[in-house]
Amino acid sequence: MSAGESVEQLLRQVAPGRYDTYEELLRRLASGQVWMLLWHGRPGAPDAQYGNMEVGGHGYAPCVTSAQELAASGWNRAHEVVTGRDVAAALYPDRWGLWLNPHVPGGGVGVPWLDLRRMAGGLERLPAGPLRISEPALEIPHFYAQLMHNAQRTPAVRSLRRAWVQPALGVAYLVIGLDLYDTGRPAVDSVRSMMEQSVAAVPDGLPVSTVAMSDDYDPVAMWLRANSRPFFDRDAHGPAPAAAPGYGYGYPRAY
């Protein structure tokens, strides 16, 4: 069985609620290849343009999953063969998804840009959607008190928010949203140390992760910005320290 045939078999099995099948499809796509349909230009040319389609108000670039499906599609313009991970990295920053085999009966399967982000960054690093996100109902005042105490002593921290996240697959976990003045390496190291010291107060068995509030592509950060208020807010108690040159930090980091 070829990789293309494996993907195509999975495509026929994807259905609402079949999250395990969909995750396996994403894994195969990330490690395999897709045949991107070029609406304009030739592969590698500066003016090359993927095709585009809109479904439910969201944009997708159409592709096919094998040379056989390319022939079956009747596409008579150019195409480009790329790895799933590479095309995911190219599409998600512009919030474009990937639509697989739109020519097949039933119209194929769409992969939203949030899942392309997971493919590009590593499926094991980011939680499987759709995510159910809510305010935490946990009574863990000692942890929050310890975290706020340590945040007060960590000048890089502007504010902290919190959410309870239930992924489509896997256990639910507590997320701390980190809003920083300073994302230079020393500041990020100080925030990591702050979290490592604070999680000693977390009850056994409770998973805790973090998310950068500055991440415009993370669904938890987007939810926190829209739906939550900080439980620690340094600006409410004094002036902000000067920011240092930026340096990226990642999500999620399990402590």
One Martini backbone bead per residue (centre of mass of N, CA, C, O) as a GRO file, in nm:
protein
  255
    1MET     BB    1   0.094   0.037   0.025
    2SER     BB    2   0.069   0.353  -0.032
    3ALA     BB    3   0.066   0.665   0.091
    4GLY     BB    4  -0.167   0.762  -0.087
    5GLU     BB    5  -0.363   0.528  -0.022
    6SER     BB    6  -0.376   0.576   0.278
    7VAL     BB    7  -0.500   0.857   0.265
    8GLU     BB    8  -0.750   0.775   0.097
    9GLN     BB    9  -0.868   0.584   0.304
   10LEU     BB   10  -0.899   0.792   0.529
   11LEU     BB   11  -1.087   0.986   0.379
   12ARG     BB   12  -1.327   0.772   0.376
   13GLN     BB   13  -1.337   0.772   0.714
   14VAL     BB   14  -1.407   1.050   0.754
   15ALA     BB   15  -1.594   1.184   1.037
   16PRO     BB   16  -1.793   1.283   1.258
   17GLY     BB   17  -1.602   1.213   1.555
   18ARG     BB   18  -1.334   1.095   1.397
   19TYR     BB   19  -1.051   1.185   1.543
   20ASP     BB   20  -0.853   0.952   1.502
   21THR     BB   21  -0.860   0.953   1.192
   22TYR     BB   22  -0.781   1.250   1.152
   23GLU     BB   23  -0.505   1.232   1.295
   24GLU     BB   24  -0.387   1.025   1.100
   25LEU     BB   25  -0.410   1.201   0.853
   26LEU     BB   26  -0.219   1.423   0.952
   27ARG     BB   27   0.030   1.243   0.980
   28ARG     BB   28   0.047   1.158   0.681
   29LEU     BB   29   0.065   1.440   0.561
   30ALA     BB   30   0.321   1.544   0.710
   31SER     BB   31   0.503   1.288   0.582
   32GLY     BB   32   0.405   1.361   0.303
   33GLN     BB   33   0.237   1.423  -0.007
   34VAL     BB   34   0.131   1.686  -0.235
   35TRP     BB   35  -0.082   1.812  -0.506
   36MET     BB   36  -0.060   2.123  -0.615
   37LEU     BB   37  -0.277   2.360  -0.751
   38LEU     BB   38  -0.211   2.569  -1.023
   39TRP     BB   39  -0.346   2.867  -1.142
   40HIS     BB   40  -0.049   2.996  -1.161
   41GLY     BB   41   0.210   2.903  -1.316
   42ARG     BB   42   0.510   2.755  -1.205
   43PRO     BB   43   0.714   2.568  -1.050
   44GLY     BB   44   0.911   2.807  -0.868
   45ALA     BB   45   0.783   3.055  -0.955
   46PRO     BB   46   0.718   3.376  -0.861
   47ASP     BB   47   0.403   3.354  -0.994
   48ALA     BB   48   0.305   3.135  -0.830
   49GLN     BB   49  -0.035   2.991  -0.782
   50TYR     BB   50  -0.265   2.886  -0.596
   51GLY     BB   51  -0.544   2.774  -0.550
   52ASN     BB   52  -0.897   2.859  -0.467
   53MET     BB   53  -1.134   2.828  -0.190
   54GLU     BB   54  -1.468   2.849  -0.046
   55VAL     BB   55  -1.567   2.746   0.295
   56GLY     BB   56  -1.757   2.884   0.523
   57GLY     BB   57  -1.567   3.157   0.489
   58HIS     BB   58  -1.311   2.985   0.408
   59GLY     BB   59  -0.986   2.934   0.305
   60TYR     BB   60  -0.860   2.721   0.032
   61ALA     BB   61  -0.624   2.488  -0.090
   62PRO     BB   62  -0.606   2.283  -0.349
   63CYS     BB   63  -0.567   1.918  -0.365
   64VAL     BB   64  -0.385   1.616  -0.414
   65THR     BB   65  -0.275   1.269  -0.312
   66SER     BB   66  -0.201   1.187  -0.621
   67ALA     BB   67  -0.142   1.101  -0.942
   68GLN     BB   68  -0.415   0.961  -0.979
   69GLU     BB   69  -0.589   1.201  -0.878
   70LEU     BB   70  -0.492   1.401  -1.084
   71ALA     BB   71  -0.607   1.253  -1.329
   72ALA     BB   72  -0.905   1.237  -1.220
   73SER     BB   73  -0.953   1.558  -1.202
   74GLY     BB   74  -0.858   1.716  -1.481
   75TRP     BB   75  -0.613   1.881  -1.446
   76ASN     BB   76  -0.458   2.136  -1.687
   77ARG     BB   77  -0.252   2.247  -1.506
   78ALA     BB   78  -0.033   2.309  -1.294
   79HIS     BB   79   0.194   2.154  -1.055
   80GLU     BB   80   0.293   2.075  -0.702
   81VAL     BB   81   0.528   1.892  -0.518
   82VAL     BB   82   0.476   1.855  -0.163
   83THR     BB   83   0.497   1.868   0.154
   84GLY     BB   84   0.280   1.886   0.407
   85ARG     BB   85   0.453   2.060   0.600
   86ASP     BB   86   0.527   2.287   0.398
   87VAL     BB   87   0.238   2.378   0.320
   88ALA     BB   88   0.147   2.440   0.605
   89ALA     BB   89   0.361   2.667   0.658
   90ALA     BB   90   0.257   2.848   0.414
   91LEU     BB   91  -0.062   2.881   0.493
   92TYR     BB   92  -0.135   2.951   0.799
   93PRO     BB   93  -0.043   3.258   0.830
   94ASP     BB   94  -0.305   3.325   0.623
   95ARG     BB   95  -0.548   3.137   0.695
   96TRP     BB   96  -0.507   2.869   0.530
   97GLY     BB   97  -0.624   2.591   0.396
   98LEU     BB   98  -0.674   2.238   0.306
   99TRP     BB   99  -0.794   2.069   0.011
  100LEU     BB  100  -0.895   1.735  -0.041
  101ASN     BB  101  -1.016   1.614  -0.315
  102PRO     BB  102  -1.265   1.787  -0.463
  103HIS     BB  103  -1.349   1.569  -0.702
  104VAL     BB  104  -1.482   1.382  -0.524
  105PRO     BB  105  -1.718   1.222  -0.391
  106GLY     BB  106  -1.833   1.476  -0.159
  107GLY     BB  107  -1.565   1.688  -0.191
  108GLY     BB  108  -1.392   1.603   0.035
  109VAL     BB  109  -1.129   1.744   0.257
  110GLY     BB  110  -1.079   1.970   0.520
  111VAL     BB  111  -0.796   2.167   0.645
  112PRO     BB  112  -0.749   2.372   0.874
  113TRP     BB  113  -0.521   2.605   0.979
  114LEU     BB  114  -0.486   2.496   1.270
  115ASP     BB  115  -0.385   2.214   1.165
  116LEU     BB  116  -0.148   2.317   1.002
  117ARG     BB  117   0.004   2.427   1.244
  118ARG     BB  118   0.044   2.150   1.372
  119MET     BB  119   0.199   2.023   1.137
  120ALA     BB  120   0.436   2.231   1.135
  121GLY     BB  121   0.504   2.205   1.467
  122GLY     BB  122   0.367   1.948   1.580
  123LEU     BB  123   0.128   1.736   1.686
  124GLU     BB  124   0.249   1.676   1.983
  125ARG     BB  125   0.253   1.995   2.078
  126LEU     BB  126  -0.050   2.019   1.994
  127PRO     BB  127  -0.375   2.027   2.035
  128ALA     BB  128  -0.661   1.863   1.961
  129GLY     BB  129  -0.916   1.932   1.762
  130PRO     BB  130  -1.161   2.051   1.903
  131LEU     BB  131  -1.179   2.295   2.147
  132ARG     BB  132  -1.261   2.314   2.492
  133ILE     BB  133  -1.321   2.632   2.639
  134SER     BB  134  -1.272   2.754   2.980
  135GLU     BB  135  -1.325   2.823   3.285
  136PRO     BB  136  -1.196   2.745   3.568
  137ALA     BB  137  -1.319   2.518   3.847
  138LEU     BB  138  -1.079   2.513   4.021
  139GLU     BB  139  -0.958   2.461   4.362
  140ILE     BB  140  -0.633   2.645   4.363
  141PRO     BB  141  -0.519   2.886   4.556
  142HIS     BB  142  -0.221   2.818   4.613
  143PHE     BB  143  -0.119   2.831   4.324
  144TYR     BB  144  -0.210   3.121   4.255
  145ALA     BB  145  -0.055   3.257   4.484
  146GLN     BB  146   0.226   3.160   4.398
  147LEU     BB  147   0.222   3.274   4.112
  148MET     BB  148   0.178   3.575   4.189
  149HIS     BB  149   0.426   3.601   4.362
  150ASN     BB  150   0.632   3.527   4.134
  151ALA     BB  151   0.540   3.742   3.929
  152GLN     BB  152   0.613   3.993   4.099
  153ARG     BB  153   0.933   3.888   4.077
  154THR     BB  154   0.878   3.908   3.746
  155PRO     BB  155   0.924   4.167   3.529
  156ALA     BB  156   0.819   4.040   3.248
  157VAL     BB  157   0.536   4.035   3.377
  158ARG     BB  158   0.218   4.159   3.314
  159SER     BB  159   0.021   3.896   3.276
  160LEU     BB  160  -0.247   3.664   3.382
  161ARG     BB  161  -0.412   3.374   3.262
  162ARG     BB  162  -0.703   3.141   3.229
  163ALA     BB  163  -0.766   2.789   3.131
  164TRP     BB  164  -0.983   2.526   3.015
  165VAL     BB  165  -0.873   2.230   2.832
  166GLN     BB  166  -1.042   2.023   2.580
  167PRO     BB  167  -0.952   1.799   2.381
  168ALA     BB  168  -1.038   1.567   2.150
  169LEU     BB  169  -0.765   1.442   2.252
  170GLY     BB  170  -0.724   1.375   2.565
  171VAL     BB  171  -0.645   1.557   2.832
  172ALA     BB  172  -0.716   1.785   3.043
  173TYR     BB  173  -0.610   2.139   3.098
  174LEU     BB  174  -0.413   2.390   3.228
  175VAL     BB  175  -0.390   2.738   3.136
  176ILE     BB  176  -0.130   2.983   3.106
  177GLY     BB  177  -0.130   3.318   3.030
  178LEU     BB  178   0.140   3.501   2.876
  179ASP     BB  179   0.222   3.842   2.948
  180LEU     BB  180   0.488   4.030   2.806
  181TYR     BB  181   0.731   4.277   2.792
  182ASP     BB  182   0.970   4.058   2.771
  183THR     BB  183   1.136   3.841   2.503
  184GLY     BB  184   1.395   3.782   2.604
  185ARG     BB  185   1.589   3.536   2.712
  186PRO     BB  186   1.610   3.608   3.016
  187ALA     BB  187   1.305   3.648   3.055
  188VAL     BB  188   1.212   3.367   2.968
  189ASP     BB  189   1.376   3.218   3.183
  190SER     BB  190   1.230   3.354   3.424
  191VAL     BB  191   0.946   3.239   3.353
  192ARG     BB  192   1.019   2.944   3.365
  193SER     BB  193   1.105   2.951   3.660
  194MET     BB  194   0.836   3.045   3.772
  195MET     BB  195   0.677   2.793   3.687
  196GLU     BB  196   0.851   2.575   3.826
  197GLN     BB  197   0.797   2.686   4.113
  198SER     BB  198   0.475   2.686   4.106
  199VAL     BB  199   0.402   2.374   4.040
  200ALA     BB  200   0.444   2.266   4.331
  201ALA     BB  201   0.125   2.359   4.394
  202VAL     BB  202   0.019   2.134   4.228
  203PRO     BB  203  -0.175   1.893   4.195
  204ASP     BB  204  -0.172   1.580   4.146
  205GLY     BB  205  -0.235   1.525   3.792
  206LEU     BB  206  -0.217   1.827   3.693
  207PRO     BB  207  -0.213   1.975   3.400
  208VAL     BB  208   0.030   2.223   3.283
  209SER     BB  209   0.029   2.512   3.076
  210THR     BB  210   0.133   2.737   2.812
  211VAL     BB  211   0.071   3.073   2.669
  212ALA     BB  212   0.109   3.311   2.431
  213MET     BB  213  -0.053   3.613   2.399
  214SER     BB  214   0.111   3.691   2.120
  215ASP     BB  215  -0.034   3.457   1.973
  216ASP     BB  216  -0.220   3.477   1.671
  217TYR     BB  217  -0.259   3.132   1.630
  218ASP     BB  218  -0.376   3.064   1.907
  219PRO     BB  219  -0.673   2.948   2.038
  220VAL     BB  220  -0.626   3.011   2.339
  221ALA     BB  221  -0.530   3.302   2.314
  222MET     BB  222  -0.784   3.402   2.171
  223TRP     BB  223  -0.980   3.333   2.397
  224LEU     BB  224  -0.849   3.497   2.624
  225ARG     BB  225  -0.874   3.778   2.491
  226ALA     BB  226  -1.200   3.755   2.461
  227ASN     BB  227  -1.289   3.597   2.770
  228SER     BB  228  -1.071   3.724   2.969
  229ARG     BB  229  -0.920   3.797   3.282
  230PRO     BB  230  -0.689   3.889   3.478
  231PHE     BB  231  -0.532   3.761   3.785
  232PHE     BB  232  -0.274   3.920   3.681
  233ASP     BB  233  -0.183   4.289   3.705
  234ARG     BB  234   0.064   4.512   3.696
  235ASP     BB  235  -0.068   4.775   3.572
  236ALA     BB  236  -0.266   4.808   3.825
  237HIS     BB  237   0.015   4.874   4.026
  238GLY     BB  238   0.209   4.989   3.788
  239PRO     BB  239   0.465   5.041   3.604
  240ALA     BB  240   0.629   4.957   3.327
  241PRO     BB  241   0.878   4.805   3.205
  242ALA     BB  242   1.119   4.789   2.995
  243ALA     BB  243   1.174   4.674   2.686
  244ALA     BB  244   1.317   4.422   2.508
  245PRO     BB  245   1.430   4.245   2.280
  246GLY     BB  246   1.310   4.007   2.084
  247TYR     BB  247   1.201   3.660   2.175
  248GLY     BB  248   1.090   3.368   2.123
  249TYR     BB  249   0.811   3.162   2.236
  250GLY     BB  250   0.650   2.871   2.335
  251TYR     BB  251   0.389   2.622   2.244
  252PRO     BB  252   0.363   2.405   2.463
  253ARG     BB  253   0.463   2.390   2.811
  254ALA     BB  254   0.536   2.137   3.016
  255TYR     BB  255   0.561   2.116   3.388
   0.00000   0.00000   0.00000
